[in-house]
């Protein structure tokens, strides 16, 4: 599953519907989203976090009226990716359906509703993520994770979207996922290029360690104890984890001794906030899932603010 669709309304069904109008999912009255949380302190980062929260809400409202396809095209960058189960470019996947809509074929309004819950942004205010919940009557509820990037004209568009766990539709949490004191201001690197190189090296190093040991030992102990004090660990079969016990339990579900391979990512202009993503395969090449990470710079150190693993078929 991907792109905040419940299992019954997965991306496959939307792509397959390119030959005709989509069937409306069960109706769900709009649920008020929790006020988005953030630990971002810089003025640029705070303004970006607010802008991204507003963009996510506008995305939800637009799609509710105009349908999945139009919504996902309008609010995503041309090279935006989702996972089905492997990474694909959402514009390429939905191109035929979008063309049909542009030629006046109607698209069913969406009754899948969602909203931002936690938003974090770079101090430069050009790169951010949000974590939020979606609900749909008869099809359960869950969490989504989205990376947003500010475009040259100032508009925010999402560049990566994926499922981020399960949730109780009647118990959307009312407290922050990362309920901790505000962190110290992130320190930018000498340059964004230098920071990008540093994160790529850390990502590769972590992947090598994950290929030789379990995720819980790789991420919480020793030289590669990289989790930030405000980290959230996301796994497709459970709610977001931010306490030590929940994080340990979530990490134990990750595949051990797999082959973790980077596929892409992005870096903020301030050089203090980065996204990386890739895929995981078994030793025999069988595709197991994907990972997404958000790295932040604390003083001279890079730490993982978000560690997400999406298993194939979820």
N, C-alpha and C positions, 0 to 999 in steps of 0.2 A: 504494500500500500504506500501511497505517497501523496503529496500535495493536499494534506488535510482532508482526504476522503475516507469515510468509513469503509469497511471491507465490502459492503454491498454496493458502494458507489465508487469503486476504485478507478484509478486512472485508465486502466484497460478498457473499461466500459465507455468512458468518455471518448477515448481515441476511436474505439470501434463504432461509435455513433456518428462518425464523420459523414456517413452516407445518408443520415437523416436526422430529424430533430430529436433531442434528448428527451427521455421520459422523466417527468418531474418526480423527485424523491418525495417521501412523506413530508407533510407540512410540519414545521416546528416554529412555534412563536418565538420571537427574538428574546434571548436571555440577556440580561444586563451583564456586561463583562466586568470582571474585577478591575479596579484601578491599577494600571500597569505600575510595576515596581522597577526601580533602577538603583544601582550603586554608583552610577556615573556622577562625578563631581564637577568636572570642568564646565565652564559656560557653553563652549562649543558642543561638548558631549551631551549636556543636558538639553540644549535646544534640539539636537539631532534626535535624542531619545523621544522627546515630545512629538517631533515631526514624524518619526517612524510609527509611533503609537497611533497618530492621527491617520497616517497612510494605511495602516492595517485596518482600522475601523472603516475607512472609506472603501477599501478593497472589499470588505465584507458587505457593506451596504450596496455597492455597485453590482456585485455578483448576485445578491439576493434579487435584484430587479432584472438584470440583463442576462443572467445565466453564467454557468461555469466558463465556457469558452471565451466569451467576450471579457469576462472579468480577469481571467488568468492571462490573456493577451495584454489587456490594458495596463495592468499593474506589474508586469514582469519585464525585465530587460530582454533584448533580442537574443542574448546568449544564455538566458536563465536555464538552470537545470533542475530536474526533479529525479526521483528514483523509482524505476518500475521494471524489475527490481534494481537494475543497474542504471547508472546516470544516463539521462537523455535530455536533449534540448526541448523544452516544452513548446517553443514556437514551431519547431519542426514536427513534433508529434501531433500538434493540433492544427497544422496549416490548412488541411482540406476543410475541416469544420469551420475555421475562421473565415475562409473564402466563401463558403456557403452562406454564412451569416451576413457577410458584407454584401452578398447578392440577394439579400432580403429573406433568406430562409430563417424562420424564427428559431430561437434557442430558448429552452424552458427556463424560467426563473429558478434560482437556487434557493432552497429552504434550509440548506446547511448553513449554520451560523457559527461565527467564531469571533474571538477578540484577543487582544494582546494582554499578557499577564506580567511578564518581565521584559524590559527593554534595556539594552546596554549599547553604548556607542563609543567610538574613538574620540579622543580629545580634539581631533581635527574636524569632527562632525561630518565625515564623509562615508563612514562604514559602520554598520550596526547589525544587531540581531534582535529578534523578538521571539519569545516563547509564549505560547498561549494555548487556549482550550477551544475545541469545537464540539458542537452537539448536534444531533439529529434524531428526531423521534423515530423509534423503532430500529435504529441502527447504532445505538450506543453513543459514546463520547470518547474523546481522546485529546491528546496534546499535539501541537504542531511546532516546528522550529523553522524559522525563516531568516535568511541573511538579506539585508537591504543595502543598496548603494546609492549615494546621491549622484545624480546625473549632471552633465555639464550645464544644463539649463536650470538646475536647482531642484528638479523633481526627484522624489525617491521611488525607485523601482526595486522589486525583489530579484535576487540573482540565484538563490538556492532555496528550495523548500522541501521539507521532508516530515514524515511522521515522527513523533517524539514520545510516545507512550500512551497508556490507557488512562481513563479517568471515569469517575462516577458522574453521570449527567446531573444527578441531584445533589452533588457535593463538590461543586467547583471550589477550590480552596480560597480562603479569605485572607491568608497571610502570604508574605513573600516566599518564593521558592528558596531564595538565599536570604534567610533572616539573620543578618549579621551586621556589625558596625560598618560604617562606610570605610572603604579602603583608602590608603594614601593615594595621592594623585599619581597617575602613571607617568613614568619618565620616558620621553621619546628617545629613540635611537638617533645616532648621528645622521642617518638618512633612511628613507623608506626602502631603498635598495639594499642597504646593509641589513636592515631589519628583516626584509624578505628572505635574504640568504640565511640569516640566523634561524629563522623559524623553519625554513625548509630543512636545515640540518637537524634541528630538534625533532621535526616530524619523522625524518628518515631514521634517526636514532631510536625514537620510541617505537616505530614500526619493527625495527630489528629486534628490540627487546620483547615486544609482544609476540613475535614469531617464535621466540625461544622460551617463553614463560607465560604464566597466566596474567590476565589484565589487572587483577587486584594487586598482585605483587609488583607489577611493572609501574603502576600509576600511584601507588600509595607508599612505597618504601624505597629506600636506597637512593642511588644516584638519579634514578628516573622517577622519583616521587614528585611528579610535576603538577598535581592538582592544586589549584588556587584555593585560598581560604574561603572564597565565596563561590566555589565551583558547584555546578549542577551536572550530574551524570544522567544521561538520557538513554533509555533502552526501550525498544518498541513494545515490550510486553508488560510494562509496569509504569507507575507514576514517576515523575522526575524525583531524583534522589539528591539530597543536599546534606543529610546528616551522615556521620561516619558509618553507622550501622547500615543505613539504606544504600550508601555508596558501595560498601563492601559487598552487600548482597547483589546489587546490580552488576558490579564488575565480575562477579563469579559466573554470570550467565554468558559472558563473552567467550568466543571460541579461543581455545588454546592452541598454540603451535601452528597457527594459520600463516598465510602469506599476506601481509598488509602492504598495499601498494598505493602511493599517492597519485592522485589524478588532477589536482588543481587547487586553487585557492586565491586569496586576495589579501592585500595589505593596505592599511590606511595611510594617508599622506603624512600623518604624524609619526608613523613608525612605531606605534605602541599597541596596535590592535590588528589581529590577523585572523583569517579563516583558512582552514585547510580541509580537504576532503579526499577520500579515496575508497578503494574497495578491498575486500578480504576474500581470500580463496583458500580452500583446503590444499594440502600438499599435492593432491592429484589434479588440481586446477578447478575443482567444483566451486562455483560462486556461492559464497556464504552470506554476504551482506555488504554494507557500506559504512563508512565512518565520516563524521564531520566534527571538527574541532575549532574552538575559538581560543586564541592565545592572547594574553595581555602581558605587557611589560611592567613589572613592579621593581622600580629602582634599576638594578643591573640584570635582573633575572626575568625570564619568560616563564609564565605559568599557564596552565589550562583552566580557563574559566568555564568552558563547555566541552564535555566529551560525550559524543553521541554515537551509538551503534544501532543500525537498523538491520535486523536479520532479513534475509531473503524470504519473501512470502508474507511479510507483515505490513 
